[in-house]
């Protein structure tokens, strides 16, 4: 019996088809061997039977545990194989998706750069269009402020050239009317500034340059009509005027004689008048042969006709120089030329003549009104206009 278990134990088990089948076959073989061994061994008695039964149960439990372990390991291997296959396919898909994402990102970056370039061009064109539209379509208030500012600056230049405040007053009055018609609250400071400058112009004392120029031209025209001190015909002309003044009233009642006078009386009166006129002419010629007068200016008496012509021309040049000095705002030069002209008129021309007296009075009036004056700057109005223009 000892040889049977040995032979049975030496018999090779059949090859398993798979891991689970091999485990079951090995368990069955082990159980069969154990049964044969149990049959071959002598049947124990008492405690020996219990020990054998415990060992058998333990062996059976071990076999069952081994089988379950092999089955579980097989399941784990299958699950790992499936997970590995899924992971490989997912990695391939991930690589494909990553490649597609890179291509998409590259395309998106190119499109973004093109869009940014177009956006910058559109922004530049929009700014240019806005600037052009802003310059071409200003509002009515902005045009009003611009027009008033330019007109005031032009009026300042005209006032500086003419020496008169009339251009400034006219421009400011027109500007006030336009601002009042606009009725804009933001132009209220401009209106207050215009009113203030108008009051300032009304209180200012400005030389009337245009009027003075006209007066000087009138003086130049009167120079040729002034009588000189050495004029010979002047006393005769005065005597003629006096004789005519005396003869006029005396002859009036005689010429108004009644119509019933006889022819002898009329003839007598004609001869009497003719004799009076002849006697007056002879007397005047006799008186002009010798003249007795006081000479205060010897140079004026000794002037020749040629010198008197140049005297009048030099006096005209003096007055024209005063006119040019007045135009160029050289007040002292104009005053000096007018004073020199007045002295020349008083020295060389007849002071008893009415024309000379009138010319001297006009010169004194011009000298009285000739004083330097500063043109107003109108800073308040200009600053208010600048503020209104900056606030648009």
C-alpha positions as CSV (number, residue, x, y, z in Angstrom):
1,X,0.0,0.0,0.0
2,X,2.9,2.2,0.4
3,X,3.7,1.9,-3.3
4,X,0.2,3.0,-4.5
5,X,0.2,6.4,-3.0
6,X,3.7,6.9,-4.3
7,X,2.7,5.9,-7.8
8,X,-0.5,7.9,-7.6
9,X,1.4,10.9,-6.3
10,X,4.0,10.5,-9.0
11,X,1.3,10.6,-11.7
12,X,1.4,14.1,-13.4
13,X,-1.8,16.1,-13.3
14,X,-3.4,17.2,-16.6
15,X,-2.4,20.6,-18.0
16,X,-4.9,23.4,-17.1
17,X,-6.6,25.2,-19.9
18,X,-6.7,28.4,-18.0
19,X,-5.8,29.7,-14.5
20,X,-9.2,29.0,-13.0
21,X,-9.4,25.6,-14.5
22,X,-5.9,24.7,-13.3
23,X,-6.8,25.8,-9.8
24,X,-9.9,23.7,-9.7
25,X,-8.0,20.7,-11.2
26,X,-5.2,21.0,-8.7
27,X,-7.7,21.2,-5.8
28,X,-9.5,18.1,-7.1
29,X,-6.2,16.2,-7.5
30,X,-5.1,17.3,-4.0
31,X,-8.4,16.1,-2.6
32,X,-8.2,12.8,-4.4
33,X,-4.7,12.3,-3.2
34,X,-5.7,13.1,0.3
35,X,-8.5,10.7,0.1
36,X,-6.3,7.9,-1.2
37,X,-3.8,8.7,1.5
38,X,-6.6,8.6,4.0
39,X,-7.7,5.2,2.6
40,X,-4.2,3.9,2.6
41,X,-3.4,5.0,6.0
42,X,-4.7,3.0,8.8
43,X,-7.8,4.3,10.4
44,X,-6.9,6.1,13.5
45,X,-8.9,5.9,16.5
46,X,-10.2,8.6,19.0
47,X,-7.9,11.7,19.0
48,X,-6.3,10.7,15.7
49,X,-9.5,10.9,13.9
50,X,-10.2,14.4,15.1
51,X,-6.8,15.6,14.2
52,X,-7.1,14.2,10.7
53,X,-10.5,15.8,10.4
54,X,-9.1,19.2,11.5
55,X,-6.3,18.9,9.1
56,X,-8.7,18.0,6.3
57,X,-10.9,20.9,7.0
58,X,-7.9,23.3,7.2
59,X,-6.6,21.9,3.9
60,X,-10.0,22.3,2.3
61,X,-10.2,25.9,3.6
62,X,-6.8,26.6,2.3
63,X,-7.8,25.2,-1.1
64,X,-10.9,27.3,-1.2
65,X,-9.0,30.4,-0.2
66,X,-6.4,29.7,-2.9
67,X,-9.1,29.2,-5.5
68,X,-10.8,32.4,-4.5
69,X,-7.4,34.2,-4.6
70,X,-6.6,32.9,-8.1
71,X,-10.1,33.9,-9.3
72,X,-9.7,37.4,-7.9
73,X,-6.3,37.8,-9.4
74,X,-7.6,36.8,-12.7
75,X,-10.4,39.3,-12.5
76,X,-7.9,42.0,-11.5
77,X,-5.7,41.1,-14.5
78,X,-8.6,41.3,-16.8
79,X,-9.7,44.6,-15.4
80,X,-6.1,46.0,-15.6
81,X,-5.9,44.8,-19.2
82,X,-9.2,46.5,-20.1
83,X,-8.1,49.7,-18.3
84,X,-4.7,49.7,-20.0
85,X,-6.4,49.3,-23.4
86,X,-8.8,52.2,-22.5
87,X,-5.9,54.3,-21.3
88,X,-4.0,53.7,-24.5
89,X,-7.0,54.7,-26.7
90,X,-7.6,57.7,-24.5
91,X,-4.0,58.8,-24.8
92,X,-4.2,58.5,-28.6
93,X,-7.4,60.6,-28.5
94,X,-5.8,63.1,-26.2
95,X,-2.8,63.5,-28.5
96,X,-5.1,64.0,-31.4
97,X,-7.2,66.6,-29.5
98,X,-4.0,68.3,-28.3
99,X,-2.7,68.6,-31.9
100,X,-6.1,69.9,-33.0
101,X,-6.1,72.4,-30.1
102,X,-2.6,73.6,-31.1
103,X,-3.7,74.1,-34.7
104,X,-6.8,76.0,-33.5
105,X,-4.8,78.1,-31.2
106,X,-2.4,79.0,-34.0
107,X,-5.3,79.9,-36.3
108,X,-6.9,81.9,-33.5
109,X,-3.7,83.8,-32.8
110,X,-3.3,84.7,-36.5
111,X,-7.0,85.8,-36.7
112,X,-6.5,87.9,-33.5
113,X,-3.5,89.7,-34.9
114,X,-5.4,90.5,-38.1
115,X,-8.4,91.7,-36.1
116,X,-6.2,93.9,-33.9
117,X,-4.6,95.5,-36.9
118,X,-8.0,96.2,-38.4
119,X,-9.3,97.5,-35.1
120,X,-6.3,99.9,-34.8
121,X,-7.0,101.1,-38.3
122,X,-10.7,101.6,-37.6
123,X,-9.8,103.4,-34.4
124,X,-7.5,105.8,-36.2
125,X,-10.1,106.4,-38.9
126,X,-12.8,107.0,-36.3
127,X,-10.6,109.6,-34.5
128,X,-9.8,111.4,-37.8
129,X,-13.5,111.4,-38.7
130,X,-14.5,112.7,-35.3
131,X,-11.9,115.5,-35.5
132,X,-13.0,116.4,-39.0
133,X,-16.7,116.4,-38.1
134,X,-16.0,118.4,-35.0
135,X,-14.1,121.0,-37.0
136,X,-16.8,121.2,-39.7
137,X,-19.9,121.1,-37.6
138,X,-19.4,123.4,-34.7
139,X,-22.4,124.5,-32.8
140,X,-24.0,128.0,-33.1
141,X,-22.6,129.1,-29.7
142,X,-19.1,128.2,-30.7
143,X,-19.4,130.1,-34.0
144,X,-20.8,133.1,-32.1
145,X,-17.9,133.2,-29.7
146,X,-15.4,132.8,-32.5
147,X,-17.0,135.6,-34.5
148,X,-17.1,138.0,-31.6
149,X,-13.5,137.3,-30.7
150,X,-12.3,137.9,-34.2
151,X,-14.4,141.1,-34.7
152,X,-13.1,142.5,-31.4
153,X,-9.5,141.9,-32.4
154,X,-10.1,143.5,-35.8
155,X,-11.7,146.5,-34.1
156,X,-8.7,146.8,-31.8
157,X,-6.5,147.1,-34.8
158,X,-8.7,149.7,-36.4
159,X,-8.8,151.7,-33.2
160,X,-5.0,151.6,-33.0
161,X,-4.8,152.9,-36.6
162,X,-7.5,155.5,-36.3
163,X,-6.9,156.6,-32.7
164,X,-10.7,156.5,-32.0
165,X,-12.8,154.2,-29.8
166,X,-15.7,154.2,-32.2
167,X,-14.8,150.9,-33.8
168,X,-14.6,149.2,-30.4
169,X,-17.9,150.7,-29.2
170,X,-19.7,149.6,-32.4
171,X,-18.3,146.1,-32.2
172,X,-19.0,145.6,-28.5
173,X,-22.6,147.0,-29.0
174,X,-23.2,144.5,-31.8
175,X,-21.7,141.7,-29.8
176,X,-23.9,142.5,-26.8
177,X,-27.0,142.3,-29.1
178,X,-26.0,139.0,-30.5
179,X,-25.3,137.5,-27.1
180,X,-28.6,138.7,-25.8
181,X,-30.4,137.2,-28.8
182,X,-28.6,133.9,-28.2
183,X,-30.0,133.7,-24.6
184,X,-27.5,131.0,-23.5
185,X,-26.7,130.7,-19.8
186,X,-23.1,129.9,-20.3
187,X,-22.6,133.2,-22.2
188,X,-23.7,135.3,-19.3
189,X,-20.1,136.0,-18.2
190,X,-19.4,137.2,-21.7
191,X,-22.3,139.6,-21.6
192,X,-21.2,141.0,-18.2
193,X,-17.7,141.5,-19.5
194,X,-19.0,143.3,-22.6
195,X,-21.1,145.7,-20.5
196,X,-18.1,146.4,-18.2
197,X,-15.9,147.2,-21.2
198,X,-18.6,149.5,-22.7
199,X,-18.8,151.4,-19.5
200,X,-15.0,151.7,-19.5
201,X,-15.0,153.1,-23.0
202,X,-17.7,155.6,-22.2
203,X,-15.7,157.0,-19.3
204,X,-12.5,157.2,-21.3
205,X,-11.2,160.5,-22.8
206,X,-9.7,159.7,-26.2
207,X,-8.3,162.1,-28.7
208,X,-10.5,162.4,-31.8
209,X,-7.7,161.8,-34.3
210,X,-10.0,161.8,-37.3
211,X,-11.4,165.2,-36.4
212,X,-8.0,166.7,-35.7
213,X,-6.8,165.5,-39.1
214,X,-9.7,167.2,-40.8
215,X,-9.0,170.4,-38.9
216,X,-5.3,170.3,-39.9
217,X,-6.2,169.8,-43.5
218,X,-8.5,172.8,-43.3
219,X,-5.6,174.9,-41.8
220,X,-3.4,173.9,-44.8
221,X,-6.1,175.0,-47.2
222,X,-6.4,178.4,-45.4
223,X,-2.7,179.2,-45.6
224,X,-2.9,180.6,-49.1
225,X,-5.7,183.1,-48.1
226,X,-3.8,184.6,-45.1
227,X,-2.6,188.3,-45.7
228,X,1.0,189.1,-45.1
229,X,2.2,192.0,-42.9
230,X,4.0,193.6,-45.9
231,X,1.0,193.5,-48.2
232,X,0.6,197.0,-49.9
233,X,-2.9,196.6,-51.1
234,X,-4.3,195.7,-47.8
235,X,-4.8,199.2,-46.3
236,X,-6.4,200.3,-49.6
237,X,-8.8,197.4,-49.5
238,X,-9.8,198.3,-45.9
239,X,-10.3,201.9,-46.9
240,X,-12.4,200.9,-49.8
241,X,-14.6,198.9,-47.5
242,X,-14.9,201.8,-45.1
243,X,-15.7,204.3,-47.8
244,X,-18.4,202.0,-49.3
245,X,-19.8,201.6,-45.9
246,X,-20.1,205.3,-45.4
247,X,-21.3,206.1,-48.9
248,X,-24.0,203.5,-48.9
249,X,-26.2,205.1,-46.2
250,X,-25.6,208.6,-47.5
251,X,-26.5,207.9,-51.1
252,X,-29.6,205.8,-50.3
253,X,-32.0,208.7,-49.4
254,X,-30.7,210.8,-52.3
255,X,-31.2,208.1,-54.9
256,X,-34.7,207.6,-53.4
257,X,-35.7,211.2,-54.5
258,X,-39.2,211.7,-55.8
259,X,-39.9,211.2,-59.5
260,X,-41.0,214.8,-60.0
261,X,-37.5,216.2,-59.7
262,X,-36.4,218.2,-62.7
263,X,-33.6,217.2,-65.0
264,X,-31.2,219.9,-63.7
265,X,-31.3,218.5,-60.2
266,X,-30.5,214.9,-61.5
267,X,-27.6,216.2,-63.6
268,X,-26.2,218.0,-60.7
269,X,-26.3,215.0,-58.4
270,X,-24.5,212.9,-61.1
271,X,-21.7,215.4,-61.4
272,X,-21.4,215.7,-57.6
273,X,-21.1,211.9,-57.2
274,X,-18.5,211.7,-60.0
275,X,-16.4,214.4,-58.3
276,X,-16.5,212.7,-55.0
277,X,-15.3,209.4,-56.4
278,X,-12.5,211.1,-58.2
279,X,-11.4,213.0,-55.2
280,X,-11.5,209.8,-53.1
281,X,-9.3,208.0,-55.7
282,X,-6.8,210.8,-55.7
283,X,-6.7,210.9,-52.0
284,X,-6.1,207.1,-51.6
285,X,-3.3,207.2,-54.1
286,X,-1.7,210.0,-52.3
287,X,-2.0,208.3,-48.9
288,X,-0.4,205.1,-50.3
289,X,2.7,207.0,-51.3
290,X,3.6,207.3,-47.7
291,X,2.7,204.8,-45.0
292,X,3.5,205.2,-41.3
293,X,3.2,202.0,-39.2
294,X,4.9,200.3,-36.3
295,X,7.3,197.5,-37.3
296,X,7.5,194.7,-34.6
297,X,8.9,192.0,-37.0
298,X,11.5,193.4,-39.4
299,X,11.9,190.0,-41.2
300,X,8.2,190.0,-42.1
301,X,8.3,193.5,-43.7
302,X,11.4,192.6,-45.7
303,X,9.9,189.5,-47.3
304,X,10.0,189.4,-51.1
305,X,7.2,187.9,-53.2
306,X,9.3,184.8,-53.8
307,X,10.1,184.5,-50.1
308,X,6.4,184.8,-49.2
309,X,5.6,181.9,-51.5
310,X,8.2,179.7,-49.8
311,X,7.0,180.9,-46.4
312,X,3.5,179.6,-47.2
313,X,4.9,176.3,-48.5
314,X,7.1,175.8,-45.4
315,X,4.1,176.5,-43.2
316,X,2.1,173.9,-45.1
317,X,4.9,171.4,-44.6
318,X,4.9,172.1,-40.9
319,X,1.2,171.4,-40.7
320,X,1.6,168.3,-42.8
321,X,4.4,167.1,-40.5
322,X,2.1,167.6,-37.6
323,X,-0.6,165.5,-39.4
324,X,1.9,162.7,-39.9
325,X,3.0,162.8,-36.3
326,X,-0.6,162.6,-35.2
327,X,-1.1,159.6,-37.4
328,X,1.9,157.9,-36.0
329,X,0.9,158.7,-32.4
330,X,3.9,161.1,-31.9
331,X,2.0,163.6,-29.8
332,X,5.0,165.7,-28.7
333,X,6.2,166.1,-32.3
334,X,2.7,167.0,-33.5
335,X,2.4,169.6,-30.7
336,X,5.8,171.1,-31.5
337,X,5.0,171.4,-35.2
338,X,1.7,173.1,-34.5
339,X,3.3,175.5,-32.0
340,X,6.0,176.4,-34.6
341,X,3.2,177.0,-37.2
342,X,1.3,179.2,-34.8
343,X,4.5,181.3,-34.1
344,X,5.1,181.7,-37.9
345,X,1.6,182.8,-38.5
346,X,1.8,185.4,-35.7
347,X,5.1,186.6,-37.0
348,X,4.7,186.9,-40.7
349,X,0.9,187.4,-41.2
350,X,-1.3,190.3,-40.4
351,X,-2.7,189.7,-36.9
352,X,-5.5,192.3,-37.5
353,X,-7.0,190.1,-40.3
354,X,-10.0,188.1,-39.4
355,X,-8.7,185.1,-41.3
356,X,-5.5,185.1,-39.4
357,X,-7.4,185.3,-36.1
358,X,-9.6,182.4,-37.1
359,X,-6.6,180.3,-38.1
360,X,-4.9,181.1,-34.8
361,X,-8.0,180.1,-32.8
362,X,-8.3,176.8,-34.7
363,X,-4.6,176.0,-33.9
364,X,-5.2,176.7,-30.2
365,X,-8.2,174.4,-30.2
366,X,-6.2,171.6,-31.9
367,X,-3.4,172.1,-29.3
368,X,-6.0,171.9,-26.5
369,X,-7.5,168.6,-27.7
370,X,-4.1,167.1,-28.6
371,X,-3.2,164.9,-25.7
372,X,-1.9,161.3,-25.6
373,X,-4.3,158.5,-24.8
374,X,-4.1,154.8,-24.5
375,X,-6.4,152.4,-26.2
376,X,-8.3,150.1,-24.0
377,X,-7.2,146.5,-24.0
378,X,-10.6,144.9,-23.4
379,X,-8.9,142.1,-21.4
380,X,-12.1,141.2,-19.5
381,X,-14.1,140.5,-22.7
382,X,-11.3,138.6,-24.4
383,X,-10.8,136.4,-21.3
384,X,-14.5,135.7,-21.0
385,X,-14.6,134.7,-24.6
386,X,-11.6,132.5,-24.2
387,X,-13.2,130.8,-21.2
388,X,-16.4,130.2,-23.1
389,X,-14.5,128.8,-26.1
390,X,-12.5,126.4,-23.8
391,X,-15.7,125.1,-22.2
392,X,-17.1,123.6,-25.3
